[in-house]
Amino acid sequence: MNGDIPAVVELIYRAVVPGPNPDFWPEHLKGNPTLAHSMWTFYQGLKMGIQLGAACLEKT
């Protein structure tokens, strides 16, 4: 991978991840908005990945 982010990833990110919102951040991270938003965004991605994985395992 050369470090380029595919256009589809940017489209999904902009559709799913809102701009920084301190209401979403834990109190202990509010003093560091860059870390707080990065961690919150990462956590949301993990949750989405788990949901997608679970959906793929469902029997129809």
PQR file of N, CA, C, O and H, with PARSE charges and radii, in Angstrom:
ATOM      1  N   MET A   1       0.853  -1.172   0.000 -0.4000 1.5000
ATOM      2  CA  MET A   1       0.000   0.000   0.000 -0.0000 2.0000
ATOM      3  C   MET A   1       0.899   1.236   0.000  0.5500 1.7000
ATOM      4  O   MET A   1       1.867   1.310   0.757 -0.5500 1.4000
ATOM      5  N   ASN A   2       0.576   2.181  -0.837 -0.4000 1.5000
ATOM      6  CA  ASN A   2       1.428   3.351  -0.983 -0.0000 2.0000
ATOM      7  C   ASN A   2       0.987   4.530  -0.114  0.5500 1.7000
ATOM      8  O   ASN A   2       1.583   5.604  -0.202 -0.5500 1.4000
ATOM      9  H   ASN A   2      -0.210   2.120  -1.452  0.4000 1.0000
ATOM     10  N   GLY A   3      -0.004   4.363   0.694 -0.4000 1.5000
ATOM     11  CA  GLY A   3      -0.446   5.440   1.582 -0.0000 2.0000
ATOM     12  C   GLY A   3      -1.632   6.222   1.043  0.5500 1.7000
ATOM     13  O   GLY A   3      -2.213   7.036   1.761 -0.5500 1.4000
ATOM     14  H   GLY A   3      -0.488   3.491   0.765  0.4000 1.0000
ATOM     15  N   ASP A   4      -2.000   5.988  -0.212 -0.4000 1.5000
ATOM     16  CA  ASP A   4      -3.168   6.671  -0.763 -0.0000 2.0000
ATOM     17  C   ASP A   4      -4.433   6.087  -0.157  0.5500 1.7000
ATOM     18  O   ASP A   4      -4.533   4.881   0.069 -0.5500 1.4000
ATOM     19  H   ASP A   4      -1.528   5.327  -0.795  0.4000 1.0000
ATOM     20  N   ILE A   5      -5.383   6.951   0.097 -0.4000 1.5000
ATOM     21  CA  ILE A   5      -6.671   6.511   0.624 -0.0000 2.0000
ATOM     22  C   ILE A   5      -7.651   6.465  -0.547  0.5500 1.7000
ATOM     23  O   ILE A   5      -7.858   7.479  -1.214 -0.5500 1.4000
ATOM     24  H   ILE A   5      -5.301   7.931  -0.087  0.4000 1.0000
ATOM     25  N   PRO A   6      -8.256   5.307  -0.807 -0.5600 1.5000
ATOM     26  CA  PRO A   6      -9.198   5.208  -1.923  0.2800 2.0000
ATOM     27  C   PRO A   6     -10.354   6.195  -1.752  0.5500 1.7000
ATOM     28  O   PRO A   6     -10.780   6.488  -0.634 -0.5500 1.4000
ATOM     29  N   ALA A   7     -10.846   6.694  -2.869 -0.4000 1.5000
ATOM     30  CA  ALA A   7     -11.934   7.673  -2.844 -0.0000 2.0000
ATOM     31  C   ALA A   7     -13.160   7.134  -2.118  0.5500 1.7000
ATOM     32  O   ALA A   7     -13.853   7.885  -1.432 -0.5500 1.4000
ATOM     33  H   ALA A   7     -10.500   6.456  -3.777  0.4000 1.0000
ATOM     34  N   VAL A   8     -13.437   5.828  -2.263 -0.4000 1.5000
ATOM     35  CA  VAL A   8     -14.619   5.265  -1.613 -0.0000 2.0000
ATOM     36  C   VAL A   8     -14.495   5.342  -0.091  0.5500 1.7000
ATOM     37  O   VAL A   8     -15.497   5.528   0.600 -0.5500 1.4000
ATOM     38  H   VAL A   8     -12.874   5.218  -2.820  0.4000 1.0000
ATOM     39  N   VAL A   9     -13.281   5.200   0.435 -0.4000 1.5000
ATOM     40  CA  VAL A   9     -13.083   5.299   1.882 -0.0000 2.0000
ATOM     41  C   VAL A   9     -13.394   6.716   2.357  0.5500 1.7000
ATOM     42  O   VAL A   9     -14.023   6.900   3.398 -0.5500 1.4000
ATOM     43  H   VAL A   9     -12.467   5.049  -0.126  0.4000 1.0000
ATOM     44  N   GLU A  10     -12.961   7.699   1.606 -0.4000 1.5000
ATOM     45  CA  GLU A  10     -13.255   9.082   1.976 -0.0000 2.0000
ATOM     46  C   GLU A  10     -14.753   9.361   1.912  0.5500 1.7000
ATOM     47  O   GLU A  10     -15.289  10.057   2.774 -0.5500 1.4000
ATOM     48  H   GLU A  10     -12.450   7.549   0.760  0.4000 1.0000
ATOM     49  N   LEU A  11     -15.426   8.832   0.910 -0.4000 1.5000
ATOM     50  CA  LEU A  11     -16.876   9.024   0.808 -0.0000 2.0000
ATOM     51  C   LEU A  11     -17.602   8.412   2.005  0.5500 1.7000
ATOM     52  O   LEU A  11     -18.489   9.034   2.590 -0.5500 1.4000
ATOM     53  H   LEU A  11     -14.990   8.267   0.209  0.4000 1.0000
ATOM     54  N   ILE A  12     -17.217   7.194   2.360 -0.4000 1.5000
ATOM     55  CA  ILE A  12     -17.844   6.529   3.504 -0.0000 2.0000
ATOM     56  C   ILE A  12     -17.542   7.289   4.795  0.5500 1.7000
ATOM     57  O   ILE A  12     -18.429   7.482   5.626 -0.5500 1.4000
ATOM     58  H   ILE A  12     -16.497   6.688   1.886  0.4000 1.0000
ATOM     59  N   TYR A  13     -16.296   7.719   4.961 -0.4000 1.5000
ATOM     60  CA  TYR A  13     -15.907   8.456   6.165 -0.0000 2.0000
ATOM     61  C   TYR A  13     -16.748   9.715   6.313  0.5500 1.7000
ATOM     62  O   TYR A  13     -17.282   9.984   7.389 -0.5500 1.4000
ATOM     63  H   TYR A  13     -15.575   7.562   4.286  0.4000 1.0000
ATOM     64  N   ARG A  14     -16.866  10.479   5.247 -0.4000 1.5000
ATOM     65  CA  ARG A  14     -17.622  11.735   5.317 -0.0000 2.0000
ATOM     66  C   ARG A  14     -19.106  11.492   5.555  0.5500 1.7000
ATOM     67  O   ARG A  14     -19.785  12.334   6.144 -0.5500 1.4000
ATOM     68  H   ARG A  14     -16.432  10.261   4.374  0.4000 1.0000
ATOM     69  N   ALA A  15     -19.613  10.355   5.106 -0.4000 1.5000
ATOM     70  CA  ALA A  15     -21.026  10.038   5.298 -0.0000 2.0000
ATOM     71  C   ALA A  15     -21.328   9.525   6.698  0.5500 1.7000
ATOM     72  O   ALA A  15     -22.428   9.729   7.212 -0.5500 1.4000
ATOM     73  H   ALA A  15     -19.062   9.671   4.628  0.4000 1.0000
ATOM     74  N   VAL A  16     -20.357   8.861   7.317 -0.4000 1.5000
ATOM     75  CA  VAL A  16     -20.607   8.180   8.584 -0.0000 2.0000
ATOM     76  C   VAL A  16     -20.070   8.943   9.788  0.5500 1.7000
ATOM     77  O   VAL A  16     -20.692   8.937  10.850 -0.5500 1.4000
ATOM     78  H   VAL A  16     -19.464   8.695   6.900  0.4000 1.0000
ATOM     79  N   VAL A  17     -18.927   9.595   9.637 -0.4000 1.5000
ATOM     80  CA  VAL A  17     -18.261  10.227  10.776 -0.0000 2.0000
ATOM     81  C   VAL A  17     -18.545  11.720  10.776  0.5500 1.7000
ATOM     82  O   VAL A  17     -18.182  12.418   9.829 -0.5500 1.4000
ATOM     83  H   VAL A  17     -18.422   9.600   8.775  0.4000 1.0000
ATOM     84  N   PRO A  18     -19.187  12.217  11.826 -0.5600 1.5000
ATOM     85  CA  PRO A  18     -19.443  13.652  11.893  0.2800 2.0000
ATOM     86  C   PRO A  18     -18.161  14.412  12.227  0.5500 1.7000
ATOM     87  O   PRO A  18     -17.143  13.809  12.568 -0.5500 1.4000
ATOM     88  N   GLY A  19     -18.220  15.710  12.128 -0.4000 1.5000
ATOM     89  CA  GLY A  19     -17.089  16.530  12.545 -0.0000 2.0000
ATOM     90  C   GLY A  19     -16.879  16.398  14.043  0.5500 1.7000
ATOM     91  O   GLY A  19     -17.712  15.818  14.739 -0.5500 1.4000
ATOM     92  H   GLY A  19     -19.047  16.200  11.851  0.4000 1.0000
ATOM     93  N   PRO A  20     -15.778  16.930  14.540 -0.5600 1.5000
ATOM     94  CA  PRO A  20     -15.497  16.837  15.971  0.2800 2.0000
ATOM     95  C   PRO A  20     -16.652  17.384  16.816  0.5500 1.7000
ATOM     96  O   PRO A  20     -17.157  18.479  16.567 -0.5500 1.4000
ATOM     97  N   ASN A  21     -17.053  16.613  17.802 -0.4000 1.5000
ATOM     98  CA  ASN A  21     -18.131  17.015  18.699 -0.0000 2.0000
ATOM     99  C   ASN A  21     -17.756  16.588  20.121  0.5500 1.7000
ATOM    100  O   ASN A  21     -17.820  15.403  20.449 -0.5500 1.4000
ATOM    101  H   ASN A  21     -16.643  15.723  18.005  0.4000 1.0000
ATOM    102  N   PRO A  22     -17.366  17.544  20.963 -0.5600 1.5000
ATOM    103  CA  PRO A  22     -16.938  17.199  22.323  0.2800 2.0000
ATOM    104  C   PRO A  22     -17.985  16.436  23.142  0.5500 1.7000
ATOM    105  O   PRO A  22     -17.643  15.780  24.126 -0.5500 1.4000
ATOM    106  N   ASP A  23     -19.251  16.519  22.743 -0.4000 1.5000
ATOM    107  CA  ASP A  23     -20.283  15.763  23.468 -0.0000 2.0000
ATOM    108  C   ASP A  23     -20.079  14.257  23.344  0.5500 1.7000
ATOM    109  O   ASP A  23     -20.560  13.497  24.184 -0.5500 1.4000
ATOM    110  H   ASP A  23     -19.529  17.052  21.944  0.4000 1.0000
ATOM    111  N   PHE A  24     -19.373  13.819  22.309 -0.4000 1.5000
ATOM    112  CA  PHE A  24     -19.132  12.396  22.098 -0.0000 2.0000
ATOM    113  C   PHE A  24     -17.896  11.882  22.835  0.5500 1.7000
ATOM    114  O   PHE A  24     -17.708  10.670  22.937 -0.5500 1.4000
ATOM    115  H   PHE A  24     -18.982  14.437  21.626  0.4000 1.0000
ATOM    116  N   TRP A  25     -17.067  12.761  23.340 -0.4000 1.5000
ATOM    117  CA  TRP A  25     -15.772  12.387  23.903 -0.0000 2.0000
ATOM    118  C   TRP A  25     -15.845  12.119  25.392  0.5500 1.7000
ATOM    119  O   TRP A  25     -16.614  12.774  26.097 -0.5500 1.4000
ATOM    120  H   TRP A  25     -17.220  13.746  23.256  0.4000 1.0000
ATOM    121  N   PRO A  26     -15.057  11.166  25.891 -0.5600 1.5000
ATOM    122  CA  PRO A  26     -14.985  10.954  27.336  0.2800 2.0000
ATOM    123  C   PRO A  26     -14.334  12.159  28.009  0.5500 1.7000
ATOM    124  O   PRO A  26     -13.493  12.832  27.415 -0.5500 1.4000
ATOM    125  N   GLU A  27     -14.723  12.420  29.231 -0.4000 1.5000
ATOM    126  CA  GLU A  27     -14.227  13.589  29.966 -0.0000 2.0000
ATOM    127  C   GLU A  27     -12.703  13.643  30.019  0.5500 1.7000
ATOM    128  O   GLU A  27     -12.116  14.716  29.879 -0.5500 1.4000
ATOM    129  H   GLU A  27     -15.407  11.873  29.714  0.4000 1.0000
ATOM    130  N   HIS A  28     -12.062  12.502  30.219 -0.4000 1.5000
ATOM    131  CA  HIS A  28     -10.612  12.518  30.394 -0.0000 2.0000
ATOM    132  C   HIS A  28      -9.851  12.875  29.110  0.5500 1.7000
ATOM    133  O   HIS A  28      -8.645  13.121  29.164 -0.5500 1.4000
ATOM    134  H   HIS A  28     -12.539  11.631  30.333  0.4000 1.0000
ATOM    135  N   LEU A  29     -10.533  12.909  27.955 -0.4000 1.5000
ATOM    136  CA  LEU A  29      -9.874  13.266  26.705 -0.0000 2.0000
ATOM    137  C   LEU A  29     -10.255  14.650  26.180  0.5500 1.7000
ATOM    138  O   LEU A  29      -9.705  15.099  25.175 -0.5500 1.4000
ATOM    139  H   LEU A  29     -11.512  12.710  27.910  0.4000 1.0000
ATOM    140  N   LYS A  30     -11.170  15.316  26.834 -0.4000 1.5000
ATOM    141  CA  LYS A  30     -11.659  16.599  26.315 -0.0000 2.0000
ATOM    142  C   LYS A  30     -10.585  17.669  26.255  0.5500 1.7000
ATOM    143  O   LYS A  30     -10.735  18.635  25.507 -0.5500 1.4000
ATOM    144  H   LYS A  30     -11.617  14.950  27.651  0.4000 1.0000
ATOM    145  N   GLY A  31      -9.507  17.534  27.016 -0.4000 1.5000
ATOM    146  CA  GLY A  31      -8.421  18.492  26.971 -0.0000 2.0000
ATOM    147  C   GLY A  31      -7.510  18.314  25.757  0.5500 1.7000
ATOM    148  O   GLY A  31      -6.653  19.157  25.490 -0.5500 1.4000
ATOM    149  H   GLY A  31      -9.385  16.749  27.624  0.4000 1.0000
ATOM    150  N   ASN A  32      -7.698  17.214  25.024 -0.4000 1.5000
ATOM    151  CA  ASN A  32      -6.875  16.921  23.844 -0.0000 2.0000
ATOM    152  C   ASN A  32      -7.827  16.576  22.693  0.5500 1.7000
ATOM    153  O   ASN A  32      -8.070  15.400  22.423 -0.5500 1.4000
ATOM    154  H   ASN A  32      -8.393  16.530  25.241  0.4000 1.0000
ATOM    155  N   PRO A  33      -8.367  17.594  22.014 -0.5600 1.5000
ATOM    156  CA  PRO A  33      -9.389  17.334  21.004  0.2800 2.0000
ATOM    157  C   PRO A  33      -8.933  16.447  19.844  0.5500 1.7000
ATOM    158  O   PRO A  33      -9.736  15.685  19.303 -0.5500 1.4000
ATOM    159  N   THR A  34      -7.676  16.532  19.458 -0.4000 1.5000
ATOM    160  CA  THR A  34      -7.192  15.684  18.363 -0.0000 2.0000
ATOM    161  C   THR A  34      -7.240  14.219  18.764  0.5500 1.7000
ATOM    162  O   THR A  34      -7.743  13.382  18.014 -0.5500 1.4000
ATOM    163  H   THR A  34      -7.024  17.150  19.897  0.4000 1.0000
ATOM    164  N   LEU A  35      -6.722  13.908  19.935 -0.4000 1.5000
ATOM    165  CA  LEU A  35      -6.751  12.530  20.422 -0.0000 2.0000
ATOM    166  C   LEU A  35      -8.183  12.077  20.687  0.5500 1.7000
ATOM    167  O   LEU A  35      -8.553  10.950  20.359 -0.5500 1.4000
ATOM    168  H   LEU A  35      -6.313  14.587  20.544  0.4000 1.0000
ATOM    169  N   ALA A  36      -8.976  12.946  21.272 -0.4000 1.5000
ATOM    170  CA  ALA A  36     -10.358  12.584  21.596 -0.0000 2.0000
ATOM    171  C   ALA A  36     -11.136  12.221  20.337  0.5500 1.7000
ATOM    172  O   ALA A  36     -11.801  11.186  20.300 -0.5500 1.4000
ATOM    173  H   ALA A  36      -8.675  13.862  21.538  0.4000 1.0000
ATOM    174  N   HIS A  37     -11.061  13.057  19.309 -0.4000 1.5000
ATOM    175  CA  HIS A  37     -11.809  12.764  18.081 -0.0000 2.0000
ATOM    176  C   HIS A  37     -11.235  11.536  17.374  0.5500 1.7000
ATOM    177  O   HIS A  37     -11.989  10.723  16.839 -0.5500 1.4000
ATOM    178  H   HIS A  37     -10.521  13.898  19.339  0.4000 1.0000
ATOM    179  N   SER A  38      -9.916  11.394  17.368 -0.4000 1.5000
ATOM    180  CA  SER A  38      -9.296  10.227  16.735 -0.0000 2.0000
ATOM    181  C   SER A  38      -9.729   8.936  17.416  0.5500 1.7000
ATOM    182  O   SER A  38     -10.071   7.962  16.745 -0.5500 1.4000
ATOM    183  H   SER A  38      -9.304  12.054  17.802  0.4000 1.0000
ATOM    184  N   MET A  39      -9.715   8.926  18.736 -0.4000 1.5000
ATOM    185  CA  MET A  39     -10.105   7.710  19.472 -0.0000 2.0000
ATOM    186  C   MET A  39     -11.586   7.412  19.276  0.5500 1.7000
ATOM    187  O   MET A  39     -11.974   6.255  19.112 -0.5500 1.4000
ATOM    188  H   MET A  39      -9.438   9.717  19.281  0.4000 1.0000
ATOM    189  N   TRP A  40     -12.419   8.461  19.293 -0.4000 1.5000
ATOM    190  CA  TRP A  40     -13.861   8.258  19.111 -0.0000 2.0000
ATOM    191  C   TRP A  40     -14.125   7.700  17.708  0.5500 1.7000
ATOM    192  O   TRP A  40     -14.919   6.774  17.543 -0.5500 1.4000
ATOM    193  H   TRP A  40     -12.104   9.401  19.426  0.4000 1.0000
ATOM    194  N   THR A  41     -13.457   8.269  16.705 -0.4000 1.5000
ATOM    195  CA  THR A  41     -13.635   7.809  15.330 -0.0000 2.0000
ATOM    196  C   THR A  41     -13.167   6.359  15.176  0.5500 1.7000
ATOM    197  O   THR A  41     -13.839   5.552  14.533 -0.5500 1.4000
ATOM    198  H   THR A  41     -12.812   9.021  16.839  0.4000 1.0000
ATOM    199  N   PHE A  42     -12.028   6.036  15.760 -0.4000 1.5000
ATOM    200  CA  PHE A  42     -11.508   4.669  15.707 -0.0000 2.0000
ATOM    201  C   PHE A  42     -12.504   3.701  16.354  0.5500 1.7000
ATOM    202  O   PHE A  42     -12.775   2.628  15.815 -0.5500 1.4000
ATOM    203  H   PHE A  42     -11.482   6.692  16.282  0.4000 1.0000
ATOM    204  N   TYR A  43     -13.039   4.086  17.497 -0.4000 1.5000
ATOM    205  CA  TYR A  43     -14.009   3.243  18.197 -0.0000 2.0000
ATOM    206  C   TYR A  43     -15.263   3.020  17.350  0.5500 1.7000
ATOM    207  O   TYR A  43     -15.789   1.909  17.293 -0.5500 1.4000
ATOM    208  H   TYR A  43     -12.819   4.958  17.934  0.4000 1.0000
ATOM    209  N   GLN A  44     -15.734   4.073  16.697 -0.4000 1.5000
ATOM    210  CA  GLN A  44     -16.903   3.928  15.834 -0.0000 2.0000
ATOM    211  C   GLN A  44     -16.612   2.962  14.688  0.5500 1.7000
ATOM    212  O   GLN A  44     -17.473   2.168  14.311 -0.5500 1.4000
ATOM    213  H   GLN A  44     -15.307   4.976  16.743  0.4000 1.0000
ATOM    214  N   GLY A  45     -15.407   3.027  14.138 -0.4000 1.5000
ATOM    215  CA  GLY A  45     -15.013   2.102  13.074 -0.0000 2.0000
ATOM    216  C   GLY A  45     -14.968   0.659  13.548  0.5500 1.7000
ATOM    217  O   GLY A  45     -15.385  -0.256  12.838 -0.5500 1.4000
ATOM    218  H   GLY A  45     -14.708   3.672  14.445  0.4000 1.0000
ATOM    219  N   LEU A  46     -14.456   0.468  14.759 -0.4000 1.5000
ATOM    220  CA  LEU A  46     -14.444  -0.890  15.322 -0.0000 2.0000
ATOM    221  C   LEU A  46     -15.863  -1.425  15.480  0.5500 1.7000
ATOM    222  O   LEU A  46     -16.146  -2.568  15.123 -0.5500 1.4000
ATOM    223  H   LEU A  46     -14.117   1.212  15.336  0.4000 1.0000
ATOM    224  N   LYS A  47     -16.748  -0.595  16.015 -0.4000 1.5000
ATOM    225  CA  LYS A  47     -18.140  -1.026  16.191 -0.0000 2.0000
ATOM    226  C   LYS A  47     -18.776  -1.378  14.851  0.5500 1.7000
ATOM    227  O   LYS A  47     -19.494  -2.372  14.739 -0.5500 1.4000
ATOM    228  H   LYS A  47     -16.518   0.334  16.305  0.4000 1.0000
ATOM    229  N   MET A  48     -18.508  -0.555  13.833 -0.4000 1.5000
ATOM    230  CA  MET A  48     -19.073  -0.821  12.514 -0.0000 2.0000
ATOM    231  C   MET A  48     -18.522  -2.127  11.950  0.5500 1.7000
ATOM    232  O   MET A  48     -19.266  -2.916  11.368 -0.5500 1.4000
ATOM    233  H   MET A  48     -17.925   0.252  13.924  0.4000 1.0000
ATOM    234  N   GLY A  49     -17.224  -2.355  12.120 -0.4000 1.5000
ATOM    235  CA  GLY A  49     -16.621  -3.598  11.634 -0.0000 2.0000
ATOM    236  C   GLY A  49     -17.210  -4.826  12.303  0.5500 1.7000
ATOM    237  O   GLY A  49     -17.454  -5.841  11.651 -0.5500 1.4000
ATOM    238  H   GLY A  49     -16.620  -1.714  12.592  0.4000 1.0000
ATOM    239  N   ILE A  50     -17.438  -4.732  13.602 -0.4000 1.5000
ATOM    240  CA  ILE A  50     -18.036  -5.855  14.335 -0.0000 2.0000
ATOM    241  C   ILE A  50     -19.459  -6.102  13.852  0.5500 1.7000
ATOM    242  O   ILE A  50     -19.869  -7.250  13.680 -0.5500 1.4000
ATOM    243  H   ILE A  50     -17.240  -3.907  14.132  0.4000 1.0000
ATOM    244  N   GLN A  51     -20.214  -5.026  13.633 -0.4000 1.5000
ATOM    245  CA  GLN A  51     -21.582  -5.171  13.137 -0.0000 2.0000
ATOM    246  C   GLN A  51     -21.601  -5.793  11.742  0.5500 1.7000
ATOM    247  O   GLN A  51     -22.433  -6.652  11.452 -0.5500 1.4000
ATOM    248  H   GLN A  51     -19.881  -4.093  13.773  0.4000 1.0000
ATOM    249  N   LEU A  52     -20.685  -5.358  10.883 -0.4000 1.5000
ATOM    250  CA  LEU A  52     -20.606  -5.935   9.539 -0.0000 2.0000
ATOM    251  C   LEU A  52     -20.224  -7.414   9.599  0.5500 1.7000
ATOM    252  O   LEU A  52     -20.794  -8.239   8.885 -0.5500 1.4000
ATOM    253  H   LEU A  52     -20.009  -4.660  11.119  0.4000 1.0000
ATOM    254  N   GLY A  53     -19.258  -7.740  10.453 -0.4000 1.5000
ATOM    255  CA  GLY A  53     -18.850  -9.133  10.604 -0.0000 2.0000
ATOM    256  C   GLY A  53     -19.984 -10.004  11.108  0.5500 1.7000
ATOM    257  O   GLY A  53     -20.195 -11.112  10.616 -0.5500 1.4000
ATOM    258  H   GLY A  53     -18.795  -7.070  11.033  0.4000 1.0000
ATOM    259  N   ALA A  54     -20.710  -9.499  12.087 -0.4000 1.5000
ATOM    260  CA  ALA A  54     -21.856 -10.253  12.627 -0.0000 2.0000
ATOM    261  C   ALA A  54     -22.931 -10.453  11.568  0.5500 1.7000
ATOM    262  O   ALA A  54     -23.529 -11.525  11.477 -0.5500 1.4000
ATOM    263  H   ALA A  54     -20.538  -8.599  12.487  0.4000 1.0000
ATOM    264  N   ALA A  55     -23.174  -9.427  10.776 -0.4000 1.5000
ATOM    265  CA  ALA A  55     -24.182  -9.538   9.723 -0.0000 2.0000
ATOM    266  C   ALA A  55     -23.773 -10.591   8.683  0.5500 1.7000
ATOM    267  O   ALA A  55     -24.620 -11.303   8.144 -0.5500 1.4000
ATOM    268  H   ALA A  55     -22.688  -8.556  10.850  0.4000 1.0000
ATOM    269  N   CYS A  56     -22.487 -10.678   8.414 -0.4000 1.5000
ATOM    270  CA  CYS A  56     -22.000 -11.670   7.445 -0.0000 2.0000
ATOM    271  C   CYS A  56     -22.136 -13.089   7.974  0.5500 1.7000
ATOM    272  O   CYS A  56     -22.220 -14.038   7.194 -0.5500 1.4000
ATOM    273  H   CYS A  56     -21.799 -10.100   8.851  0.4000 1.0000
ATOM    274  N   LEU A  57     -22.157 -13.239   9.282 -0.4000 1.5000
ATOM    275  CA  LEU A  57     -22.263 -14.569   9.870 -0.0000 2.0000
ATOM    276  C   LEU A  57     -23.703 -15.034  10.074  0.5500 1.7000
ATOM    277  O   LEU A  57     -23.949 -16.204  10.367 -0.5500 1.4000
ATOM    278  H   LEU A  57     -22.088 -12.468   9.915  0.4000 1.0000
ATOM    279  N   GLU A  58     -24.649 -14.113   9.916 -0.4000 1.5000
ATOM    280  CA  GLU A  58     -26.061 -14.484  10.097 -0.0000 2.0000
ATOM    281  C   GLU A  58     -26.484 -15.470   9.022  0.5500 1.7000
ATOM    282  O   GLU A  58     -26.096 -15.355   7.859 -0.5500 1.4000
ATOM    283  H   GLU A  58     -24.449 -13.163   9.678  0.4000 1.0000
ATOM    284  N   LYS A  59     -27.274 -16.424   9.430 -0.4000 1.5000
ATOM    285  CA  LYS A  59     -27.806 -17.392   8.483 -0.0000 2.0000
ATOM    286  C   LYS A  59     -29.132 -16.856   7.961  0.5500 1.7000
ATOM    287  O   LYS A  59     -29.962 -16.352   8.717 -0.5500 1.4000
ATOM    288  H   LYS A  59     -27.589 -16.517  10.375  0.4000 1.0000
ATOM    289  N   THR A  60     -29.305 -16.976   6.674 -0.4000 1.5000
ATOM    290  CA  THR A  60     -30.549 -16.491   6.068 -0.0000 2.0000
ATOM    291  C   THR A  60     -31.498 -17.609   5.753  0.5500 1.7000
ATOM    292  O   THR A  60     -32.590 -17.365   5.239 -0.5500 1.4000
ATOM    293  H   THR A  60     -28.630 -17.386   6.060  0.4000 1.0000
TER
END
